[in-house]
Amino acid sequence: MVLVAHGSRDPRAAEATRALARAVAVACPGRPVLPSWLDHTDPGPTEVLRGLAADGHSRVVLVPLLLTAAYHRKVDIPAAVAAAGADLDVRVTDVLGPTGGTVDGRLLAGLRRRLAEAAGDDPGDLDAVVLAAAGTRDPAARASVGRVAAALGAGLGVPCRVSYASAAPPEVGDAVARLRAAGAGRVAVAAYFLAPGRFHDGVRAAARSAGAVAVADPLTDLPELADLVRRRVDAAAR
């Protein structure tokens, strides 16, 4: 299988993708797992796919390491697959975020685990949570982030609001401040990110400045995320 990440100039992001690839390899024994990136880091998915075809492979499952089905899933990944040529049967899985309106329990479990690590106690003791995402102009993608926030809040039994690091309001500091002004004393931030980088660094700083008691790390290579990748691969291979 080929994993395709967004890519970043921050070397931490590429290492997070490699770590997830190693975790997926453990979750999917016997299947080669190759990471690739759409931008900033080599190799790209087209290069990896061409290499697999040259090595005699005829069928590949490609997993977008994306949390929303926005531009990269709709345009960049199909273009990369098309550029690889017709020598491979490439099956592209759903993204890791909600599909068909359903939020996978593994994704929610990973978010809860990171919250617990950051808060140092039961996330259910929080008064409210902000789900911080990268941001997108795609309305359907924003709606999917909202579904994750609703499911996360329902599971924790607290209000959960969405914030974005770019492209759409509100910014995480504003979201935290509004919840605190409404009476929530202990507000934590769940990170709807797959890897560290500039956006997550900015979220952490702004959330802390606004009074958040904890800011979770990105999902990176959690076993829940590796298992979610396995589930997406199994569904695409049927």
C-alpha positions as CSV (number, residue, x, y, z in Angstrom):
1,M,0.0,0.0,0.0
2,V,1.0,3.6,-0.6
3,L,0.3,6.3,2.0
4,V,0.0,9.8,0.7
5,A,0.5,12.8,3.1
6,H,0.0,16.4,2.4
7,G,3.7,17.4,2.9
8,S,5.3,20.2,4.8
9,R,8.5,22.2,5.0
10,D,8.7,21.2,8.6
11,P,10.8,18.0,9.0
12,R,8.7,16.9,11.9
13,A,5.7,16.3,9.6
14,A,7.6,13.9,7.3
15,E,8.9,12.0,10.3
16,A,5.4,11.7,11.6
17,T,4.3,10.2,8.3
18,R,7.2,7.7,8.4
19,A,6.2,6.8,11.9
20,L,2.6,6.2,10.9
21,A,3.9,4.1,8.0
22,R,5.8,1.9,10.4
23,A,2.8,1.6,12.7
24,V,0.6,0.6,9.7
25,A,3.1,-2.0,8.7
26,V,2.8,-3.5,12.2
27,A,-1.0,-3.4,11.9
28,C,-0.9,-5.0,8.4
29,P,1.7,-7.7,8.5
30,G,2.9,-9.0,5.2
31,R,1.9,-5.8,3.2
32,P,4.6,-3.4,2.1
33,V,3.8,0.1,3.3
34,L,5.4,3.0,1.4
35,P,5.0,6.7,2.4
36,S,4.8,9.5,-0.1
37,W,4.0,13.2,-0.1
38,L,2.1,15.6,-2.4
39,D,4.5,18.5,-1.7
40,H,7.8,19.5,-0.1
41,T,9.0,16.0,0.6
42,D,10.1,13.2,-1.8
43,P,9.1,10.8,-3.0
44,G,5.7,11.8,-4.5
45,P,3.0,9.3,-5.1
46,T,3.5,9.2,-8.8
47,E,7.1,8.3,-8.4
48,V,6.2,5.5,-5.9
49,L,3.5,4.1,-8.1
50,R,5.8,4.0,-11.1
51,G,8.4,2.3,-9.1
52,L,5.9,-0.4,-8.0
53,A,4.8,-0.9,-11.6
54,A,8.5,-1.3,-12.6
55,D,8.9,-3.9,-9.9
56,G,6.1,-6.0,-11.3
57,H,3.3,-5.0,-9.0
58,S,-0.1,-4.9,-10.7
59,R,-2.4,-3.8,-7.9
60,V,-1.9,-1.1,-5.3
61,V,-4.1,0.5,-2.6
62,L,-3.4,4.1,-2.0
63,V,-4.4,5.8,1.3
64,P,-4.8,9.6,1.4
65,L,-3.5,10.6,4.8
66,L,-6.1,13.4,4.9
67,L,-8.9,14.2,7.4
68,T,-11.2,15.8,4.9
69,A,-12.1,15.1,1.3
70,A,-11.3,18.5,-0.1
71,Y,-9.0,19.7,-2.9
72,H,-6.1,17.3,-2.3
73,R,-8.4,14.3,-2.3
74,K,-10.6,15.5,-5.2
75,V,-7.9,16.9,-7.5
76,D,-4.2,16.3,-6.5
77,I,-4.4,12.6,-5.7
78,P,-6.4,11.6,-8.8
79,A,-3.9,13.6,-10.9
80,A,-1.0,11.8,-9.3
81,V,-2.5,8.4,-10.0
82,A,-3.3,9.3,-13.6
83,A,0.3,10.5,-14.1
84,A,1.6,7.2,-13.0
85,G,0.2,5.5,-16.1
86,A,-2.2,2.6,-16.8
87,D,0.1,-0.3,-15.7
88,L,-1.4,-0.5,-12.2
89,D,-4.8,-1.1,-10.7
90,V,-4.8,1.7,-8.1
91,R,-7.6,1.7,-5.6
92,V,-7.8,4.9,-3.7
93,T,-9.4,4.6,-0.2
94,D,-11.6,7.1,1.6
95,V,-9.9,9.8,3.7
96,L,-9.4,9.2,7.4
97,G,-12.1,11.6,8.4
98,P,-15.9,11.0,8.2
99,T,-17.1,9.0,5.2
100,G,-20.8,8.9,4.3
101,G,-21.5,11.1,7.3
102,T,-20.1,8.5,9.7
103,V,-17.2,9.3,12.1
104,D,-15.1,6.2,12.7
105,G,-14.8,5.2,16.3
106,R,-11.0,4.7,15.9
107,L,-10.6,8.4,15.0
108,L,-12.6,9.5,18.0
109,A,-10.6,7.1,20.3
110,G,-7.4,8.6,19.0
111,L,-8.6,12.2,19.7
112,R,-9.7,11.2,23.2
113,R,-6.4,9.5,23.9
114,R,-4.5,12.6,22.9
115,L,-6.8,14.8,25.0
116,A,-6.2,12.6,28.1
117,E,-2.4,12.7,27.5
118,A,-2.5,16.5,27.4
119,A,-5.0,17.1,30.2
120,G,-3.3,14.6,32.5
121,D,-6.7,13.3,33.7
122,D,-10.1,12.1,32.4
123,P,-11.1,14.3,29.5
124,G,-14.7,14.0,30.9
125,D,-13.6,16.3,33.7
126,L,-13.3,19.1,31.2
127,D,-16.1,21.8,30.8
128,A,-15.7,22.2,27.0
129,V,-13.4,21.2,24.1
130,V,-12.4,23.0,20.9
131,L,-11.5,20.8,17.9
132,A,-8.8,22.6,16.1
133,A,-8.4,21.8,12.4
134,A,-6.2,23.1,9.6
135,G,-9.0,24.8,7.7
136,T,-10.6,24.6,4.3
137,R,-12.8,26.6,2.0
138,D,-14.7,23.5,1.0
139,P,-18.2,23.6,2.7
140,A,-18.6,19.8,2.7
141,A,-15.1,19.4,4.3
142,R,-16.0,21.9,7.0
143,A,-19.3,20.1,7.6
144,S,-17.3,16.8,8.1
145,V,-15.1,18.6,10.7
146,G,-18.3,19.7,12.4
147,R,-19.5,16.1,12.6
148,V,-16.3,15.0,14.3
149,A,-16.7,17.8,16.8
150,A,-20.3,16.8,17.5
151,A,-19.3,13.2,18.0
152,L,-16.3,14.0,20.2
153,G,-18.4,16.3,22.4
154,A,-21.2,13.7,22.7
155,G,-18.7,11.1,23.8
156,L,-17.2,13.3,26.4
157,G,-20.5,14.8,27.5
158,V,-19.3,18.4,27.0
159,P,-19.7,21.1,24.3
160,C,-17.2,20.8,21.5
161,R,-16.7,23.7,19.1
162,V,-14.7,23.8,15.9
163,S,-11.8,26.2,15.1
164,Y,-9.5,26.6,12.1
165,A,-5.9,27.5,11.7
166,S,-6.6,29.0,8.2
167,A,-9.2,29.6,5.5
168,A,-12.3,29.9,7.8
169,P,-13.3,31.3,11.2
170,P,-13.2,31.0,14.1
171,E,-9.5,31.0,15.2
172,V,-8.8,28.7,18.1
173,G,-8.1,31.6,20.5
174,D,-11.5,33.1,19.8
175,A,-13.2,29.7,20.2
176,V,-11.6,29.1,23.6
177,A,-12.3,32.7,24.7
178,R,-16.0,32.4,23.8
179,L,-16.4,29.1,25.7
180,R,-14.7,30.6,28.8
181,A,-16.9,33.7,28.6
182,A,-19.9,31.5,28.5
183,G,-18.9,29.9,31.8
184,A,-16.6,27.0,30.8
185,G,-13.7,27.0,33.3
186,R,-11.7,24.1,31.9
187,V,-11.4,24.3,28.1
188,A,-9.0,22.0,26.3
189,V,-8.1,21.8,22.6
190,A,-8.2,18.6,20.6
191,A,-5.8,18.6,17.6
192,Y,-7.5,17.5,14.4
193,F,-4.0,17.2,12.8
194,L,-2.1,14.2,11.6
195,A,1.3,15.7,12.1
196,P,3.1,18.5,13.9
197,G,4.0,21.7,12.0
198,R,3.4,25.4,11.8
199,F,-0.4,25.2,12.0
200,H,-0.3,23.1,15.2
201,D,2.4,25.3,16.7
202,G,0.2,28.3,16.1
203,V,-2.8,26.5,17.6
204,R,-0.9,25.6,20.7
205,A,0.3,29.2,21.3
206,A,-3.0,30.9,20.6
207,A,-5.0,28.4,22.7
208,R,-2.7,28.7,25.7
209,S,-2.8,32.5,25.4
210,A,-6.6,32.4,25.5
211,G,-6.6,30.3,28.6
212,A,-6.9,26.7,27.4
213,V,-5.9,24.2,30.2
214,A,-4.5,21.7,27.7
215,V,-3.7,21.4,24.0
216,A,-3.4,17.9,22.6
217,D,-0.7,16.7,20.3
218,P,-1.5,15.6,16.7
219,L,-2.6,12.1,16.1
220,T,0.6,11.0,14.3
221,D,1.2,7.3,14.7
222,L,-1.3,6.3,17.3
223,P,-2.4,2.7,17.1
224,E,-6.0,3.8,16.6
225,L,-4.9,5.7,13.5
226,A,-2.9,2.8,12.2
227,D,-6.0,0.6,12.7
228,L,-8.1,3.1,10.9
229,V,-5.8,3.0,7.9
230,R,-6.0,-0.8,7.9
231,R,-9.8,-0.5,7.9
232,R,-9.8,1.9,5.0
233,V,-7.4,-0.5,3.1
234,D,-9.6,-3.5,3.8
235,A,-12.7,-1.7,2.6
236,A,-11.0,-0.6,-0.7
237,A,-9.6,-4.1,-1.4
238,R,-13.0,-5.8,-1.3
